[in-house]
Amino acid sequence: MSGFGGGLPDAAVVGDAIFAGSLGSAKASYSRLFANVRDKILALPDDTLLLPGHGPLMTADEEKHNNPFFF
């Protein structure tokens, strides 16, 4: 998928909601954070580049298959 044109991948700034191989922290509701990440961020197209607030970039597909919080 190339929403930006010029062959660049689609991207989503996910901030502290999810990190490579981990889940962010929720000050209010862990179950709500988990559900939102699962239902909104991981529902993005597999090749969507995720830009977390800290750490390396990853794709939605990498997190679906490698993040232990979502097995």
Backbone as ProteinMPNN parsed JSONL, in Angstrom:
{"seq_chain_A": "MSGFGGGLPDAAVVGDAIFAGSLGSAKASYSRLFANVRDKILALPDDTLLLPGHGPLMTADEEKHNNPFFF", "coords_chain_A": {"N_chain_A": [[0.85, -1.17, 0.0], [0.505, 2.25, -0.687], [-0.016, 5.046, 0.379], [1.098, 7.598, 0.55], [2.211, 8.177, -1.823], [4.793, 8.055, -4.329], [5.955, 5.636, -3.666], [6.253, 5.312, -0.935], [5.557, 3.78, 2.254], [2.363, 3.474, 4.0], [1.826, 5.087, 7.134], [1.529, 5.188, 10.718], [1.378, 7.198, 13.501], [1.857, 6.065, 16.587], [2.562, 6.678, 19.103], [2.809, 6.28, 22.6], [1.227, 4.064, 22.838], [1.795, 1.519, 21.859], [4.75, -0.427, 21.643], [7.67, -1.78, 20.005], [7.264, -5.114, 20.258], [5.994, -4.866, 22.699], [3.601, -3.4, 24.999], [2.092, -0.257, 25.598], [1.707, 1.842, 28.545], [-1.171, 2.144, 30.608], [-2.873, 4.636, 32.182], [-5.431, 4.783, 33.017], [-7.123, 2.564, 32.131], [-6.165, -0.593, 31.566], [-7.367, -2.69, 30.119], [-8.863, -1.295, 28.266], [-6.872, 0.065, 26.809], [-5.511, -2.184, 25.722], [-7.606, -3.29, 24.127], [-8.072, -1.169, 22.317], [-5.587, -0.959, 20.994], [-5.446, -3.503, 19.832], [-7.831, -3.524, 18.261], [-7.73, -1.223, 16.696], [-5.062, -0.263, 16.009], [-3.631, -2.656, 15.342], [-5.349, -3.523, 13.431], [-4.812, -2.179, 11.191], [-3.592, -2.06, 7.769], [-1.274, -4.675, 6.969], [1.29, -3.82, 6.069], [1.585, -1.301, 7.115], [3.553, 1.163, 8.515], [4.507, 1.513, 11.809], [4.948, 4.09, 14.092], [6.334, 4.426, 16.999], [6.429, 6.136, 20.228], [8.848, 5.686, 21.436], [11.785, 3.765, 20.815], [12.367, 1.237, 18.202], [11.059, 1.442, 14.804], [8.25, -0.345, 13.461], [6.175, -2.739, 11.718], [2.619, -3.156, 11.294], [2.058, -5.828, 10.778], [4.364, -7.149, 11.776], [4.032, -6.717, 14.524], [1.592, -8.021, 14.985], [2.383, -10.656, 14.722], [4.614, -11.006, 16.367], [4.469, -9.719, 18.833], [4.24, -10.428, 22.151], [2.086, -9.746, 23.791], [-0.176, -10.047, 22.312], [-0.661, -12.677, 21.56]], "CA_chain_A": [[0.0, 0.0, 0.0], [1.345, 3.431, -0.784], [-0.905, 6.191, 0.514], [1.808, 8.86, 0.455], [2.718, 8.357, -3.173], [6.234, 7.928, -4.443], [6.427, 4.364, -3.172], [6.411, 5.279, 0.52], [4.489, 3.019, 2.925], [1.491, 4.189, 4.921], [2.4, 5.104, 8.473], [0.667, 5.635, 11.802], [2.082, 7.602, 14.713], [1.135, 5.369, 17.652], [2.998, 7.234, 20.381], [3.129, 5.339, 23.67], [0.203, 3.011, 22.908], [2.437, 0.229, 21.591], [6.174, -0.382, 21.313], [8.078, -3.017, 19.354], [7.235, -6.259, 21.15], [5.475, -4.523, 24.015], [2.391, -2.59, 25.038], [2.291, 0.932, 26.406], [1.065, 1.796, 29.857], [-2.475, 2.808, 30.668], [-3.098, 5.234, 33.487], [-6.84, 4.638, 33.377], [-7.694, 1.235, 31.936], [-5.344, -1.487, 30.755], [-8.209, -3.437, 29.177], [-9.252, -0.377, 27.186], [-5.676, 0.234, 25.985], [-5.327, -3.427, 24.987], [-8.65, -3.402, 23.105], [-7.866, -0.149, 21.284], [-4.426, -1.343, 20.183], [-5.842, -4.681, 19.052], [-8.915, -3.252, 17.318], [-7.476, -0.068, 15.825], [-3.697, -0.221, 15.465], [-3.298, -3.921, 14.68], [-6.289, -3.735, 12.332], [-4.301, -1.455, 10.023], [-2.975, -2.967, 6.793], [-0.047, -5.307, 7.462], [2.514, -3.097, 5.729], [1.588, 0.029, 7.716], [4.681, 1.423, 9.382], [4.089, 2.063, 13.097], [5.966, 4.977, 14.644], [6.086, 4.564, 18.436], [7.067, 7.258, 20.903], [10.195, 5.269, 21.831], [12.217, 2.501, 20.242], [12.422, 1.077, 16.746], [9.851, 1.387, 13.985], [7.83, -1.7, 13.146], [4.955, -2.759, 10.91], [1.471, -3.79, 11.95], [2.222, -7.279, 10.63], [5.384, -7.607, 12.723], [3.466, -6.736, 15.869], [0.576, -9.078, 15.038], [3.013, -11.981, 14.792], [5.756, -11.072, 17.269], [4.246, -9.05, 20.112], [3.684, -11.447, 23.058], [0.831, -9.29, 24.402], [-1.313, -10.334, 21.424], [-0.71, -14.094, 21.167]], "C_chain_A": [[0.893, 1.23, 0.0], [0.483, 4.682, -0.767], [-0.219, 7.53, 0.343], [2.281, 9.148, -0.971], [4.233, 8.191, -3.183], [6.797, 6.649, -3.848], [6.635, 4.283, -1.672], [5.275, 4.499, 1.163], [3.576, 3.94, 3.725], [2.102, 4.104, 6.298], [1.368, 5.612, 9.464], [1.546, 5.994, 12.995], [1.285, 7.04, 15.878], [1.573, 5.808, 19.041], [3.353, 6.158, 21.389], [2.086, 4.238, 23.818], [0.822, 1.622, 22.749], [3.893, 0.489, 21.225], [6.522, -1.706, 20.647], [8.139, -4.135, 20.393], [6.672, -5.986, 22.525], [4.199, -3.698, 23.868], [2.681, -1.396, 25.922], [1.637, 0.792, 27.77], [-0.234, 2.585, 29.812], [-2.68, 3.351, 32.077], [-4.534, 5.025, 33.949], [-7.313, 3.198, 33.287], [-6.821, 0.403, 30.999], [-6.19, -2.212, 29.719], [-8.65, -2.556, 28.014], [-8.071, -0.124, 26.241], [-5.474, -0.995, 25.107], [-6.331, -3.534, 23.84], [-8.446, -2.387, 21.981], [-6.678, -0.477, 20.395], [-4.806, -2.504, 19.268], [-6.815, -4.306, 17.932], [-8.635, -2.115, 16.349], [-6.086, -0.086, 15.2], [-3.365, -1.509, 14.721], [-4.276, -4.289, 13.575], [-5.861, -2.971, 11.072], [-3.721, -2.457, 9.028], [-1.6, -3.435, 7.271], [1.211, -4.492, 7.198], [2.552, -1.677, 6.285], [2.752, 0.146, 8.687], [4.165, 2.082, 10.656], [5.242, 2.86, 13.69], [5.67, 5.2, 16.122], [6.807, 5.785, 19.008], [8.506, 6.963, 21.296], [10.532, 3.966, 21.111], [12.112, 2.438, 18.732], [11.047, 1.119, 16.089], [9.518, -0.074, 13.729], [6.613, -1.607, 12.236], [3.839, -3.401, 11.722], [1.604, -5.307, 11.887], [3.252, -7.832, 11.611], [4.815, -7.7, 14.137], [2.384, -7.801, 16.018], [1.205, -10.451, 15.277], [4.112, -12.104, 15.838], [5.541, -10.46, 18.644], [3.568, -10.027, 21.068], [2.394, -11.021, 23.753], [-0.386, -9.695, 23.586], [-1.329, -11.758, 20.908], [-1.958, -14.717, 21.732]], "O_chain_A": [[1.944, 1.228, 0.641], [0.281, 5.309, -1.807], [-0.882, 8.516, 0.02], [2.706, 10.264, -1.27], [4.866, 8.191, -2.127], [7.99, 6.578, -3.553], [7.145, 3.277, -1.18], [4.145, 4.544, 0.678], [3.965, 5.051, 4.085], [2.822, 3.153, 6.602], [0.457, 6.36, 9.11], [2.359, 5.185, 13.441], [0.166, 7.482, 16.137], [1.015, 5.358, 20.042], [4.104, 5.233, 21.081], [2.069, 3.546, 24.835], [0.42, 0.672, 23.421], [4.222, 1.488, 20.585], [5.743, -2.656, 20.719], [8.971, -4.102, 21.3], [6.852, -6.795, 23.435], [3.783, -3.35, 22.762], [3.434, -1.506, 26.89], [1.082, -0.256, 28.101], [-0.369, 3.56, 29.072], [-2.66, 2.596, 33.048], [-4.817, 5.086, 35.145], [-7.849, 2.661, 34.256], [-6.75, 0.664, 29.798], [-5.782, -2.338, 28.564], [-8.791, -3.04, 26.891], [-8.242, -0.101, 25.023], [-5.288, -0.875, 23.896], [-5.951, -3.836, 22.708], [-8.63, -2.721, 20.811], [-6.744, -0.298, 19.179], [-4.517, -2.481, 18.071], [-6.64, -4.725, 16.788], [-9.247, -2.052, 15.282], [-5.952, 0.06, 13.986], [-2.872, -1.464, 13.593], [-4.058, -5.263, 12.855], [-6.48, -3.108, 10.017], [-3.394, -3.583, 9.404], [-0.86, -2.678, 7.899], [2.115, -4.477, 8.034], [3.465, -0.918, 5.958], [2.91, -0.686, 9.58], [3.466, 3.093, 10.594], [6.368, 2.372, 13.782], [4.857, 6.055, 16.471], [7.67, 6.38, 18.363], [9.302, 7.885, 21.47], [9.644, 3.159, 20.835], [11.814, 3.43, 18.067], [10.022, 0.868, 16.723], [10.395, -0.937, 13.773], [6.082, -0.519, 12.011], [4.086, -4.096, 12.707], [1.289, -5.994, 12.859], [3.027, -8.881, 12.214], [5.089, -8.659, 14.859], [2.273, -8.42, 17.076], [0.625, -11.3, 15.954], [4.509, -13.222, 16.167], [6.36, -10.666, 19.539], [2.428, -10.422, 20.825], [1.672, -11.878, 24.263], [-1.505, -9.691, 24.098], [-1.968, -12.022, 19.889], [-2.202, -15.905, 21.525]]}, "name": "protein", "num_of_chains": 1, "seq": "MSGFGGGLPDAAVVGDAIFAGSLGSAKASYSRLFANVRDKILALPDDTLLLPGHGPLMTADEEKHNNPFFF"}
